Amino acid sequence: MFDVGFGELLLIAVVALVVLGPERLPKAARFAGLWVRRARAQWYSVKAELERELEAEELKRSLQETQASLRQAEASLREEAETARQGLEGMRREVEDAASLPADPIDAAGTPAPSPDTGAKEGDEPRQP
């Protein structure tokens, strides 16, 4: 910011010594040092405040992005749940339709379909109770 070298500082010190004199120069130097410290402290305070605000903004932005991604995930989960519900509803209807069919179905030719196998093999004698 300021490019002040050793030569310029020495010139300022000589001018201050001539203008203020040896008696008032230490008080003036302390006073100048006090103001420089206060200015630096104020600058660091403003800088820290600005950094805190920027961090808060970044945190808010991150939170909003996270909320948006959660909303998208929720929407996709709801769509998948609805698809699964519709699939289950269709399967339930198929099961109900299958349950409502007659016990001895008739094939397309009009002849009764063979009865289900009872577990008996050829040559087995029928059991009597």
N, CA, C and O atoms as CSV, one atom per row, in Angstrom:
chain,resi,resn,atom,element,x,y,z
A,1,MET,N,N,0.839,-1.178,0.000
A,1,MET,CA,C,0.000,0.000,0.000
A,1,MET,C,C,0.884,1.240,0.000
A,1,MET,O,O,0.953,1.945,-1.007
A,2,PHE,N,N,1.560,1.520,1.107
A,2,PHE,CA,C,2.493,2.639,1.168
A,2,PHE,C,C,3.892,2.084,1.049
A,2,PHE,O,O,4.237,1.094,1.694
A,3,ASP,N,N,4.686,2.717,0.235
A,3,ASP,CA,C,6.072,2.285,0.086
A,3,ASP,C,C,6.959,3.307,0.792
A,3,ASP,O,O,7.450,4.253,0.177
A,4,VAL,N,N,7.154,3.098,2.092
A,4,VAL,CA,C,7.955,4.013,2.898
A,4,VAL,C,C,9.228,3.276,3.280
A,4,VAL,O,O,9.184,2.241,3.944
A,5,GLY,N,N,10.362,3.819,2.854
A,5,GLY,CA,C,11.644,3.195,3.156
A,5,GLY,C,C,12.284,3.809,4.389
A,5,GLY,O,O,11.726,4.698,5.033
A,6,PHE,N,N,13.489,3.299,4.701
A,6,PHE,CA,C,14.195,3.774,5.882
A,6,PHE,C,C,14.568,5.255,5.748
A,6,PHE,O,O,14.490,6.000,6.725
A,7,GLY,N,N,14.966,5.680,4.566
A,7,GLY,CA,C,15.355,7.084,4.342
A,7,GLY,C,C,14.200,8.037,4.598
A,7,GLY,O,O,14.393,9.085,5.215
A,8,GLU,N,N,13.007,7.694,4.137
A,8,GLU,CA,C,11.845,8.553,4.361
A,8,GLU,C,C,11.483,8.623,5.841
A,8,GLU,O,O,11.110,9.684,6.342
A,9,LEU,N,N,11.594,7.489,6.545
A,9,LEU,CA,C,11.308,7.491,7.979
A,9,LEU,C,C,12.316,8.356,8.744
A,9,LEU,O,O,11.952,9.071,9.677
A,10,LEU,N,N,13.562,8.281,8.343
A,10,LEU,CA,C,14.598,9.108,8.981
A,10,LEU,C,C,14.330,10.586,8.724
A,10,LEU,O,O,14.505,11.395,9.635
A,11,LEU,N,N,13.924,10.960,7.550
A,11,LEU,CA,C,13.602,12.353,7.232
A,11,LEU,C,C,12.423,12.847,8.053
A,11,LEU,O,O,12.445,13.973,8.550
A,12,ILE,N,N,11.377,12.006,8.206
A,12,ILE,CA,C,10.203,12.382,9.017
A,12,ILE,C,C,10.612,12.569,10.467
A,12,ILE,O,O,10.151,13.503,11.123
A,13,ALA,N,N,11.481,11.685,10.984
A,13,ALA,CA,C,11.936,11.804,12.379
A,13,ALA,C,C,12.731,13.095,12.589
A,13,ALA,O,O,12.549,13.750,13.615
A,14,VAL,N,N,13.597,13.482,11.666
A,14,VAL,CA,C,14.390,14.722,11.794
A,14,VAL,C,C,13.476,15.937,11.749
A,14,VAL,O,O,13.657,16.870,12.532
A,15,VAL,N,N,12.495,15.946,10.847
A,15,VAL,CA,C,11.561,17.077,10.759
A,15,VAL,C,C,10.745,17.174,12.044
A,15,VAL,O,O,10.539,18.276,12.554
A,16,ALA,N,N,10.270,16.030,12.588
A,16,ALA,CA,C,9.498,16.036,13.824
A,16,ALA,C,C,10.347,16.535,14.987
A,16,ALA,O,O,9.847,17.256,15.851
A,17,LEU,N,N,11.633,16.159,15.021
A,17,LEU,CA,C,12.525,16.622,16.089
A,17,LEU,C,C,12.734,18.121,16.016
A,17,LEU,O,O,12.774,18.800,17.042
A,18,VAL,N,N,12.867,18.639,14.800
A,18,VAL,CA,C,13.070,20.085,14.645
A,18,VAL,C,C,11.793,20.841,14.978
A,18,VAL,O,O,11.853,21.866,15.658
A,19,VAL,N,N,10.629,20.361,14.515
A,19,VAL,CA,C,9.378,21.077,14.704
A,19,VAL,C,C,8.909,20.983,16.163
A,19,VAL,O,O,8.544,21.994,16.763
A,20,LEU,N,N,8.920,19.782,16.726
A,20,LEU,CA,C,8.374,19.587,18.067
A,20,LEU,C,C,9.405,19.825,19.172
A,20,LEU,O,O,9.051,20.229,20.280
A,21,GLY,N,N,10.617,19.586,18.882
A,21,GLY,CA,C,11.654,19.743,19.906
A,21,GLY,C,C,11.817,18.464,20.695
A,21,GLY,O,O,10.963,17.578,20.650
A,22,PRO,N,N,12.934,18.370,21.429
A,22,PRO,CA,C,13.220,17.130,22.152
A,22,PRO,C,C,12.285,16.898,23.338
A,22,PRO,O,O,12.184,15.760,23.798
A,23,GLU,N,N,11.604,17.907,23.850
A,23,GLU,CA,C,10.740,17.728,25.013
A,23,GLU,C,C,9.367,17.149,24.633
A,23,GLU,O,O,8.840,16.290,25.339
A,24,ARG,N,N,8.801,17.611,23.541
A,24,ARG,CA,C,7.463,17.160,23.160
A,24,ARG,C,C,7.472,15.967,22.200
A,24,ARG,O,O,6.423,15.366,21.969
A,25,LEU,N,N,8.607,15.619,21.649
A,25,LEU,CA,C,8.675,14.522,20.672
A,25,LEU,C,C,8.266,13.168,21.272
A,25,LEU,O,O,7.506,12.453,20.619
A,26,PRO,N,N,8.721,12.764,22.477
A,26,PRO,CA,C,8.277,11.462,23.016
A,26,PRO,C,C,6.764,11.397,23.231
A,26,PRO,O,O,6.149,10.369,22.948
A,27,LYS,N,N,6.149,12.488,23.731
A,27,LYS,CA,C,4.691,12.499,23.911
A,27,LYS,C,C,3.981,12.380,22.570
A,27,LYS,O,O,2.990,11.660,22.448
A,28,ALA,N,N,4.483,13.079,21.576
A,28,ALA,CA,C,3.878,13.025,20.239
A,28,ALA,C,C,4.034,11.622,19.640
A,28,ALA,O,O,3.123,11.117,18.984
A,29,ALA,N,N,5.190,11.001,19.869
A,29,ALA,CA,C,5.407,9.651,19.338
A,29,ALA,C,C,4.449,8.666,20.009
A,29,ALA,O,O,3.888,7.801,19.336
A,30,ARG,N,N,4.251,8.787,21.343
A,30,ARG,CA,C,3.309,7.909,22.038
A,30,ARG,C,C,1.887,8.129,21.522
A,30,ARG,O,O,1.137,7.181,21.292
A,31,PHE,N,N,1.537,9.406,21.346
A,31,PHE,CA,C,0.211,9.744,20.847
A,31,PHE,C,C,0.002,9.160,19.442
A,31,PHE,O,O,-1.057,8.601,19.159
A,32,ALA,N,N,1.004,9.286,18.564
A,32,ALA,CA,C,0.913,8.747,17.205
A,32,ALA,C,C,0.821,7.216,17.259
A,32,ALA,O,O,0.052,6.606,16.516
A,33,GLY,N,N,1.615,6.604,18.147
A,33,GLY,CA,C,1.564,5.150,18.292
A,33,GLY,C,C,0.204,4.670,18.765
A,33,GLY,O,O,-0.302,3.649,18.300
A,34,LEU,N,N,-0.394,5.427,19.709
A,34,LEU,CA,C,-1.727,5.090,20.199
A,34,LEU,C,C,-2.751,5.112,19.071
A,34,LEU,O,O,-3.565,4.197,18.949
A,35,TRP,N,N,-2.711,6.153,18.252
A,35,TRP,CA,C,-3.654,6.251,17.142
A,35,TRP,C,C,-3.418,5.170,16.091
A,35,TRP,O,O,-4.366,4.651,15.501
A,36,VAL,N,N,-2.145,4.833,15.860
A,36,VAL,CA,C,-1.848,3.766,14.897
A,36,VAL,C,C,-2.386,2.439,15.416
A,36,VAL,O,O,-2.971,1.672,14.651
A,37,ARG,N,N,-2.196,2.151,16.726
A,37,ARG,CA,C,-2.729,0.908,17.311
A,37,ARG,C,C,-4.257,0.871,17.226
A,37,ARG,O,O,-4.839,-0.161,16.891
A,38,ARG,N,N,-4.898,1.997,17.528
A,38,ARG,CA,C,-6.365,2.038,17.450
A,38,ARG,C,C,-6.845,1.824,16.012
A,38,ARG,O,O,-7.826,1.119,15.776
A,39,ALA,N,N,-6.152,2.432,15.065
A,39,ALA,CA,C,-6.527,2.272,13.654
A,39,ALA,C,C,-6.368,0.812,13.227
A,39,ALA,O,O,-7.228,0.260,12.541
A,40,ARG,N,N,-5.255,0.191,13.641
A,40,ARG,CA,C,-5.054,-1.220,13.293
A,40,ARG,C,C,-6.119,-2.101,13.952
A,40,ARG,O,O,-6.673,-2.995,13.314
A,41,ALA,N,N,-6.399,-1.843,15.225
A,41,ALA,CA,C,-7.416,-2.636,15.924
A,41,ALA,C,C,-8.765,-2.497,15.235
A,41,ALA,O,O,-9.488,-3.480,15.070
A,42,GLN,N,N,-9.103,-1.280,14.834
A,42,GLN,CA,C,-10.372,-1.056,14.128
A,42,GLN,C,C,-10.376,-1.783,12.790
A,42,GLN,O,O,-11.378,-2.384,12.404
A,43,TRP,N,N,-9.249,-1.724,12.085
A,43,TRP,CA,C,-9.145,-2.395,10.795
A,43,TRP,C,C,-9.312,-3.906,10.969
A,43,TRP,O,O,-10.050,-4.531,10.208
A,44,TYR,N,N,-8.642,-4.501,11.956
A,44,TYR,CA,C,-8.761,-5.937,12.198
A,44,TYR,C,C,-10.186,-6.311,12.627
A,44,TYR,O,O,-10.679,-7.387,12.290
A,45,SER,N,N,-10.828,-5.434,13.357
A,45,SER,CA,C,-12.203,-5.687,13.773
A,45,SER,C,C,-13.135,-5.711,12.555
A,45,SER,O,O,-13.977,-6.598,12.422
A,46,VAL,N,N,-12.970,-4.733,11.683
A,46,VAL,CA,C,-13.793,-4.680,10.467
A,46,VAL,C,C,-13.504,-5.897,9.590
A,46,VAL,O,O,-14.418,-6.502,9.030
A,47,LYS,N,N,-12.234,-6.244,9.480
A,47,LYS,CA,C,-11.848,-7.398,8.665
A,47,LYS,C,C,-12.457,-8.693,9.227
A,47,LYS,O,O,-12.980,-9.511,8.469
A,48,ALA,N,N,-12.391,-8.877,10.552
A,48,ALA,CA,C,-12.964,-10.070,11.177
A,48,ALA,C,C,-14.484,-10.111,10.987
A,48,ALA,O,O,-15.052,-11.170,10.721
A,49,GLU,N,N,-15.129,-8.968,11.123
A,49,GLU,CA,C,-16.587,-8.892,10.921
A,49,GLU,C,C,-16.958,-9.275,9.490
A,49,GLU,O,O,-17.913,-10.019,9.264
A,50,LEU,N,N,-16.198,-8.763,8.534
A,50,LEU,CA,C,-16.448,-9.076,7.131
A,50,LEU,C,C,-16.243,-10.568,6.872
A,50,LEU,O,O,-17.035,-11.187,6.162
A,51,GLU,N,N,-15.190,-11.145,7.440
A,51,GLU,CA,C,-14.954,-12.578,7.255
A,51,GLU,C,C,-16.081,-13.409,7.873
A,51,GLU,O,O,-16.501,-14.410,7.292
A,52,ARG,N,N,-16.567,-13.004,9.033
A,52,ARG,CA,C,-17.684,-13.724,9.661
A,52,ARG,C,C,-18.929,-13.669,8.781
A,52,ARG,O,O,-19.630,-14.668,8.623
A,53,GLU,N,N,-19.198,-12.506,8.216
A,53,GLU,CA,C,-20.370,-12.376,7.339
A,53,GLU,C,C,-20.222,-13.241,6.091
A,53,GLU,O,O,-21.179,-13.872,5.644
A,54,LEU,N,N,-19.004,-13.261,5.531
A,54,LEU,CA,C,-18.784,-14.102,4.350
A,54,LEU,C,C,-18.936,-15.581,4.693
A,54,LEU,O,O,-19.502,-16.339,3.906
A,55,GLU,N,N,-18.445,-15.997,5.843
A,55,GLU,CA,C,-18.616,-17.385,6.265
A,55,GLU,C,C,-20.095,-17.706,6.488
A,55,GLU,O,O,-20.556,-18.794,6.142
A,56,ALA,N,N,-20.835,-16.759,7.065
A,56,ALA,CA,C,-22.264,-16.974,7.279
A,56,ALA,C,C,-22.990,-17.104,5.937
A,56,ALA,O,O,-23.870,-17.952,5.786
A,57,GLU,N,N,-22.623,-16.271,4.969
A,57,GLU,CA,C,-23.235,-16.367,3.640
A,57,GLU,C,C,-22.928,-17.711,2.999
A,57,GLU,O,O,-23.806,-18.336,2.405
A,58,GLU,N,N,-21.680,-18.155,3.118
A,58,GLU,CA,C,-21.287,-19.444,2.558
A,58,GLU,C,C,-22.058,-20.575,3.228
A,58,GLU,O,O,-22.492,-21.520,2.569
A,59,LEU,N,N,-22.223,-20.470,4.532
A,59,LEU,CA,C,-22.978,-21.482,5.264
A,59,LEU,C,C,-24.445,-21.494,4.821
A,59,LEU,O,O,-25.033,-22.560,4.640
A,60,LYS,N,N,-25.029,-20.309,4.649
A,60,LYS,CA,C,-26.414,-20.231,4.172
A,60,LYS,C,C,-26.552,-20.843,2.784
A,60,LYS,O,O,-27.499,-21.579,2.508
A,61,ARG,N,N,-25.592,-20.530,1.913
A,61,ARG,CA,C,-25.640,-21.054,0.547
A,61,ARG,C,C,-25.519,-22.584,0.577
A,61,ARG,O,O,-26.238,-23.286,-0.136
A,62,SER,N,N,-24.624,-23.077,1.391
A,62,SER,CA,C,-24.451,-24.521,1.513
A,62,SER,C,C,-25.728,-25.177,2.049
A,62,SER,O,O,-26.134,-26.237,1.572
A,63,LEU,N,N,-26.350,-24.546,3.036
A,63,LEU,CA,C,-27.595,-25.064,3.603
A,63,LEU,C,C,-28.699,-25.085,2.554
A,63,LEU,O,O,-29.454,-26.054,2.471
A,64,GLN,N,N,-28.802,-24.033,1.755
A,64,GLN,CA,C,-29.829,-23.987,0.720
A,64,GLN,C,C,-29.588,-25.071,-0.333
A,64,GLN,O,O,-30.533,-25.705,-0.800
A,65,GLU,N,N,-28.314,-25.284,-0.708
A,65,GLU,CA,C,-28.010,-26.337,-1.678
A,65,GLU,C,C,-28.367,-27.713,-1.114
A,65,GLU,O,O,-28.892,-28.568,-1.827
A,66,THR,N,N,-28.079,-27.915,0.162
A,66,THR,CA,C,-28.397,-29.187,0.796
A,66,THR,C,C,-29.906,-29.388,0.856
A,66,THR,O,O,-30.399,-30.487,0.597
A,67,GLN,N,N,-30.640,-28.332,1.195
A,67,GLN,CA,C,-32.100,-28.435,1.233
A,67,GLN,C,C,-32.658,-28.752,-0.145
A,67,GLN,O,O,-33.589,-29.549,-0.269
A,68,ALA,N,N,-32.099,-28.137,-1.181
A,68,ALA,CA,C,-32.566,-28.402,-2.539
A,68,ALA,C,C,-32.309,-29.862,-2.922
A,68,ALA,O,O,-33.169,-30.509,-3.520
A,69,SER,N,N,-31.135,-30.375,-2.579
A,69,SER,CA,C,-30.846,-31.773,-2.913
A,69,SER,C,C,-31.745,-32.718,-2.115
A,69,SER,O,O,-32.155,-33.761,-2.625
A,70,LEU,N,N,-32.055,-32.358,-0.865
A,70,LEU,CA,C,-32.975,-33.187,-0.072
A,70,LEU,C,C,-34.373,-33.174,-0.664
A,70,LEU,O,O,-35.052,-34.200,-0.676
A,71,ARG,N,N,-34.811,-32.018,-1.156
A,71,ARG,CA,C,-36.131,-31.949,-1.799
A,71,ARG,C,C,-36.172,-32.829,-3.044
A,71,ARG,O,O,-37.157,-33.526,-3.287
A,72,GLN,N,N,-35.089,-32.793,-3.837
A,72,GLN,CA,C,-35.034,-33.628,-5.031
A,72,GLN,C,C,-35.065,-35.108,-4.659
A,72,GLN,O,O,-35.762,-35.899,-5.293
A,73,ALA,N,N,-34.307,-35.475,-3.631
A,73,ALA,CA,C,-34.295,-36.873,-3.189
A,73,ALA,C,C,-35.672,-37.287,-2.687
A,73,ALA,O,O,-36.124,-38.400,-2.954
A,74,GLU,N,N,-36.338,-36.396,-1.961
A,74,GLU,CA,C,-37.671,-36.699,-1.456
A,74,GLU,C,C,-38.643,-36.910,-2.615
A,74,GLU,O,O,-39.452,-37.838,-2.602
A,75,ALA,N,N,-38.551,-36.030,-3.622
A,75,ALA,CA,C,-39.452,-36.153,-4.767
A,75,ALA,C,C,-39.215,-37.471,-5.508
A,75,ALA,O,O,-40.168,-38.141,-5.906
A,76,SER,N,N,-37.952,-37.841,-5.691
A,76,SER,CA,C,-37.684,-39.095,-6.399
A,76,SER,C,C,-38.138,-40.295,-5.571
A,76,SER,O,O,-38.638,-41.273,-6.126
A,77,LEU,N,N,-37.970,-40.229,-4.244
A,77,LEU,CA,C,-38.445,-41.316,-3.389
A,77,LEU,C,C,-39.966,-41.422,-3.427
A,77,LEU,O,O,-40.512,-42.526,-3.440
A,78,ARG,N,N,-40.646,-40.287,-3.445
A,78,ARG,CA,C,-42.113,-40.315,-3.541
A,78,ARG,C,C,-42.545,-40.939,-4.875
A,78,ARG,O,O,-43.483,-41.735,-4.915
A,79,GLU,N,N,-41.856,-40.573,-5.969
A,79,GLU,CA,C,-42.202,-41.146,-7.271
A,79,GLU,C,C,-41.979,-42.656,-7.275
A,79,GLU,O,O,-42.806,-43.407,-7.790
A,80,GLU,N,N,-40.855,-43.101,-6.697
A,80,GLU,CA,C,-40.579,-44.535,-6.646
A,80,GLU,C,C,-41.604,-45.252,-5.764
A,80,GLU,O,O,-42.042,-46.355,-6.092
A,81,ALA,N,N,-41.983,-44.631,-4.654
A,81,ALA,CA,C,-42.984,-45.234,-3.777
A,81,ALA,C,C,-44.328,-45.339,-4.495
A,81,ALA,O,O,-45.026,-46.345,-4.363
A,82,GLU,N,N,-44.690,-44.315,-5.247
A,82,GLU,CA,C,-45.948,-44.340,-5.993
A,82,GLU,C,C,-45.914,-45.419,-7.063
A,82,GLU,O,O,-46.901,-46.123,-7.278
A,83,THR,N,N,-44.771,-45.547,-7.736
A,83,THR,CA,C,-44.630,-46.602,-8.747
A,83,THR,C,C,-44.751,-47.977,-8.104
A,83,THR,O,O,-45.425,-48.859,-8.638
A,84,ALA,N,N,-44.098,-48.161,-6.958
A,84,ALA,CA,C,-44.178,-49.444,-6.253
A,84,ALA,C,C,-45.601,-49.711,-5.785
A,84,ALA,O,O,-46.076,-50.844,-5.863
A,85,ARG,N,N,-46.292,-48.668,-5.293
A,85,ARG,CA,C,-47.671,-48.835,-4.849
A,85,ARG,C,C,-48.568,-49.252,-6.008
A,85,ARG,O,O,-49.414,-50.135,-5.864
A,86,GLN,N,N,-48.376,-48.607,-7.159
A,86,GLN,CA,C,-49.182,-48.970,-8.325
A,86,GLN,C,C,-48.898,-50.400,-8.761
A,86,GLN,O,O,-49.812,-51.126,-9.152
A,87,GLY,N,N,-47.618,-50.811,-8.695
A,87,GLY,CA,C,-47.264,-52.188,-9.046
A,87,GLY,C,C,-47.909,-53.176,-8.101
A,87,GLY,O,O,-48.426,-54.206,-8.531
A,88,LEU,N,N,-47.884,-52.870,-6.815
A,88,LEU,CA,C,-48.515,-53.756,-5.834
A,88,LEU,C,C,-50.032,-53.798,-6.016
A,88,LEU,O,O,-50.650,-54.850,-5.852
A,89,GLU,N,N,-50.621,-52.671,-6.351
A,89,GLU,CA,C,-52.070,-52.621,-6.592
A,89,GLU,C,C,-52.427,-53.481,-7.795
A,89,GLU,O,O,-53.430,-54.194,-7.773
A,90,GLY,N,N,-51.614,-53.419,-8.841
A,90,GLY,CA,C,-51.843,-54.259,-10.018
A,90,GLY,C,C,-51.699,-55.731,-9.689
A,90,GLY,O,O,-52.483,-56.552,-10.165
A,91,MET,N,N,-50.710,-56.075,-8.886
A,91,MET,CA,C,-50.514,-57.470,-8.477
A,91,MET,C,C,-51.688,-57.936,-7.618
A,91,MET,O,O,-52.127,-59.079,-7.744
A,92,ARG,N,N,-52.201,-57.069,-6.747
A,92,ARG,CA,C,-53.343,-57.421,-5.906
A,92,ARG,C,C,-54.553,-57.706,-6.780
A,92,ARG,O,O,-55.288,-58.664,-6.542
A,93,ARG,N,N,-54.758,-56.866,-7.800
A,93,ARG,CA,C,-55.898,-57.090,-8.702
A,93,ARG,C,C,-55.761,-58.431,-9.434
A,93,ARG,O,O,-56.736,-59.164,-9.598
A,94,GLU,N,N,-54.542,-58.736,-9.867
A,94,GLU,CA,C,-54.322,-60.004,-10.565
A,94,GLU,C,C,-54.614,-61.175,-9.637
A,94,GLU,O,O,-55.217,-62.163,-10.056
A,95,VAL,N,N,-54.193,-61.073,-8.385
A,95,VAL,CA,C,-54.455,-62.147,-7.420
A,95,VAL,C,C,-55.949,-62.267,-7.179
A,95,VAL,O,O,-56.468,-63.381,-7.110
A,96,GLU,N,N,-56.654,-61.152,-7.048
A,96,GLU,CA,C,-58.104,-61.195,-6.842
A,96,GLU,C,C,-58.798,-61.798,-8.058
A,96,GLU,O,O,-59.734,-62.586,-7.921
A,97,ASP,N,N,-58.327,-61.417,-9.268
A,97,ASP,CA,C,-58.916,-61.986,-10.486
A,97,ASP,C,C,-58.667,-63.484,-10.545
A,97,ASP,O,O,-59.552,-64.247,-10.933
A,98,ALA,N,N,-57.465,-63.910,-10.162
A,98,ALA,CA,C,-57.144,-65.342,-10.190
A,98,ALA,C,C,-57.961,-66.095,-9.148
A,98,ALA,O,O,-58.352,-67.240,-9.380
A,99,ALA,N,N,-58.223,-65.473,-8.011
A,99,ALA,CA,C,-58.999,-66.128,-6.959
A,99,ALA,C,C,-60.470,-66.245,-7.350
A,99,ALA,O,O,-61.162,-67.139,-6.864
A,100,SER,N,N,-60.949,-65.378,-8.200
A,100,SER,CA,C,-62.361,-65.418,-8.587
A,100,SER,C,C,-62.630,-66.400,-9.723
A,100,SER,O,O,-63.790,-66.579,-10.092
A,101,LEU,N,N,-61.612,-67.046,-10.294
A,101,LEU,CA,C,-61.812,-68.035,-11.358
A,101,LEU,C,C,-62.441,-69.288,-10.765
A,101,LEU,O,O,-62.224,-69.584,-9.590
A,102,PRO,N,N,-63.224,-70.039,-11.559
A,102,PRO,CA,C,-63.829,-71.276,-11.048
A,102,PRO,C,C,-62.755,-72.304,-10.716
A,102,PRO,O,O,-61.641,-72.250,-11.239
A,103,ALA,N,N,-63.114,-73.260,-9.821
A,103,ALA,CA,C,-62.162,-74.254,-9.356
A,103,ALA,C,C,-61.827,-75.267,-10.445
A,103,ALA,O,O,-60.700,-75.759,-10.493
A,104,ASP,N,N,-62.794,-75.596,-11.334
A,104,ASP,CA,C,-62.576,-76.567,-12.398
A,104,ASP,C,C,-62.717,-75.829,-13.732
A,104,ASP,O,O,-63.789,-75.852,-14.337
A,105,PRO,N,N,-61.661,-75.185,-14.188
A,105,PRO,CA,C,-61.784,-74.394,-15.421
A,105,PRO,C,C,-61.994,-75.291,-16.646
A,105,PRO,O,O,-61.578,-76.450,-16.676
A,106,ILE,N,N,-62.638,-74.727,-17.628
A,106,ILE,CA,C,-62.912,-75.441,-18.878
A,106,ILE,C,C,-62.003,-74.850,-19.938
A,106,ILE,O,O,-61.867,-73.631,-20.050
A,107,ASP,N,N,-61.363,-75.754,-20.738
A,107,ASP,CA,C,-60.449,-75.232,-21.749
A,107,ASP,C,C,-61.230,-74.677,-22.939
A,107,ASP,O,O,-62.461,-74.702,-22.942
A,108,ALA,N,N,-60.529,-74.186,-23.930
A,108,ALA,CA,C,-61.168,-73.524,-25.062
A,108,ALA,C,C,-62.053,-74.480,-25.863
A,108,ALA,O,O,-62.992,-74.030,-26.521
A,109,ALA,N,N,-61.781,-75.778,-25.826
A,109,ALA,CA,C,-62.575,-76.745,-26.583
A,109,ALA,C,C,-63.845,-77.110,-25.850
A,109,ALA,O,O,-64.695,-77.795,-26.419
A,110,GLY,N,N,-64.007,-76.686,-24.621
A,110,GLY,CA,C,-65.221,-76.967,-23.879
A,110,GLY,C,C,-65.100,-78.198,-23.015
A,110,GLY,O,O,-66.067,-78.568,-22.349
A,111,THR,N,N,-63.963,-78.841,-22.999
A,111,THR,CA,C,-63.783,-80.013,-22.147
A,111,THR,C,C,-63.137,-79.590,-20.844
A,111,THR,O,O,-62.316,-78.673,-20.833
A,112,PRO,N,N,-63.486,-80.229,-19.762
A,112,PRO,CA,C,-62.885,-79.849,-18.489
A,112,PRO,C,C,-61.399,-80.140,-18.488
A,112,PRO,O,O,-60.938,-81.110,-19.090
A,113,ALA,N,N,-60.693,-79.328,-17.835
A,113,ALA,CA,C,-59.246,-79.513,-17.717
A,113,ALA,C,C,-58.972,-80.640,-16.755
A,113,ALA,O,O,-59.770,-80.897,-15.853
A,114,PRO,N,N,-57.848,-81.323,-16.933
A,114,PRO,CA,C,-57.538,-82.426,-16.013
A,114,PRO,C,C,-57.368,-81.890,-14.601
A,114,PRO,O,O,-56.887,-80.779,-14.380
A,115,SER,N,N,-57.784,-82.728,-13.649
A,115,SER,CA,C,-57.690,-82.302,-12.252
A,115,SER,C,C,-56.232,-82.325,-11.828
A,115,SER,O,O,-55.420,-83.039,-12.416
A,116,PRO,N,N,-55.906,-81.556,-10.823
A,116,PRO,CA,C,-54.504,-81.520,-10.393
A,116,PRO,C,C,-54.086,-82.867,-9.855
A,116,PRO,O,O,-54.900,-83.641,-9.350
A,117,ASP,N,N,-52.795,-83.131,-9.973
A,117,ASP,CA,C,-52.226,-84.404,-9.528
A,117,ASP,C,C,-52.333,-84.492,-8.017
A,117,ASP,O,O,-51.991,-83.551,-7.302
A,118,THR,N,N,-52.815,-85.641,-7.536
A,118,THR,CA,C,-52.988,-85.805,-6.098
A,118,THR,C,C,-51.789,-86.472,-5.467
A,118,THR,O,O,-51.788,-86.740,-4.266
A,119,GLY,N,N,-50.784,-86.738,-6.245
A,119,GLY,CA,C,-49.588,-87.345,-5.702
A,119,GLY,C,C,-49.561,-88.835,-5.929
A,119,GLY,O,O,-48.590,-89.482,-5.534
A,120,ALA,N,N,-50.593,-89.429,-6.556
A,120,ALA,CA,C,-50.631,-90.868,-6.795
A,120,ALA,C,C,-49.858,-91.166,-8.057
A,120,ALA,O,O,-49.877,-90.387,-9.009
A,121,LYS,N,N,-49.169,-92.314,-8.061
A,121,LYS,CA,C,-48.401,-92.742,-9.230
A,121,LYS,C,C,-49.113,-93.914,-9.882
A,121,LYS,O,O,-49.988,-94.546,-9.289
A,122,GLU,N,N,-48.714,-94.187,-11.122
A,122,GLU,CA,C,-49.323,-95.317,-11.836
A,122,GLU,C,C,-48.982,-96.610,-11.094
A,122,GLU,O,O,-47.845,-96.810,-10.668
A,123,GLY,N,N,-49.922,-97.433,-10.955
A,123,GLY,CA,C,-49.715,-98.709,-10.328
A,123,GLY,C,C,-49.952,-98.669,-8.827
A,123,GLY,O,O,-49.950,-99.717,-8.181
A,124,ASP,N,N,-50.154,-97.506,-8.264
A,124,ASP,CA,C,-50.425,-97.412,-6.825
A,124,ASP,C,C,-51.876,-97.794,-6.588
A,124,ASP,O,O,-52.758,-97.468,-7.382
A,125,GLU,N,N,-52.100,-98.467,-5.517
A,125,GLU,CA,C,-53.450,-98.824,-5.127
A,125,GLU,C,C,-54.076,-97.627,-4.451
A,125,GLU,O,O,-53.400,-96.928,-3.697
A,126,PRO,N,N,-55.332,-97.374,-4.695
A,126,PRO,CA,C,-55.978,-96.265,-3.995
A,126,PRO,C,C,-56.098,-96.573,-2.508
A,126,PRO,O,O,-56.315,-97.720,-2.120
A,127,ARG,N,N,-55.963,-95.586,-1.717
A,127,ARG,CA,C,-56.052,-95.739,-0.265
A,127,ARG,C,C,-57.500,-95.736,0.157
A,127,ARG,O,O,-58.338,-95.038,-0.414
A,128,GLN,N,N,-57.771,-96.525,1.161
A,128,GLN,CA,C,-59.117,-96.519,1.724
A,128,GLN,C,C,-59.027,-96.008,3.134
A,128,GLN,O,O,-58.120,-96.369,3.885
A,129,PRO,N,N,-59.949,-95.184,3.484
A,129,PRO,CA,C,-59.898,-94.617,4.834
A,129,PRO,C,C,-60.337,-95.534,5.915
A,129,PRO,O,O,-60.333,-95.156,7.086
